[in-house]
């Protein structure tokens, strides 16, 4: 049985920590996903963080482009611009 289309499996990096393998529900708001990631690393003030692609592009994930995230993508938790 194929996984739901709105669930994406990704890895998320944070400097000094082991990467987290996560399933992102594309129906959830991006702020809720960032809060979940921050809670996993016990980071306060999730509103000061953002997700970006960990490849050389370093593009930030926004509500507009989040649907472009594919299974196996590596993301990085970073401070929000």
N, C-alpha and C positions, 0 to 999 in steps of 0.2 A: 504494500500500500504506500503510495507516494506521500511525502510530507505535505502539510498544507502550504499553499502558495504564499501565504503571508508570514510564514516563519522562515527566518534566514539564520543559518549557523555561521558564526564569525568567531574570530579570536580578537581579544582586546588587550593591548599592552599598556603598561604603566611603568615608568622608570623605577627600577629597583624592586620590582615585583614580578612574580611569574605571570605569564599571560593567562587570561581567563578565556575558556571556551564557553560561548554563550549562544543561546537561541534568542534572536530578536523578533518580537512580534510586531510586525509593521503596522498593526492596528493601534498600538499604544502610542501616545505622544512621545516625541523624542526626549522631552524633559524627564518623563517617567523612566525611560530606558537609561539615561545618564544617571538619574538618582539611584537606580538599581545597581549600576556598575560602581558608583561611588560608595554605596552602602557595603558592597562586597569587599572593598578595600578599606573600610572605615574612614572614608574621607568626608569631612563636613562641608557644608555649603556647596551642594551639587550645582547650584545655579552659576558658579564660577568656572565650570568645566564644560568642555565640548568634545565631540568625537571628530577625528579626522582620519583620512586614509594614511596608513603607515608606509605606503610606497613613496616613490620620489615625487609624486604630485602633491602630497600633503593637503589635498582638498578637504575642507571642512564638510561634515555631514550636516545638512539642513533639512527642514521639513520638505522643501521642494525637491531635493535630490536624493533623499533617503531610499526611494524605491529603486535606485540604481545599484544598491548594495546586493551583491551576489553571495551565494554560499561559498565559504572558504576565504572570504575577504579578511584581511588583517587591518584592524582599526587601532588607533591610539587615543587614549584618554589624555587630554591636554587642557591647559588653562584656556578659557574662552577669550577670544580676541576683543 
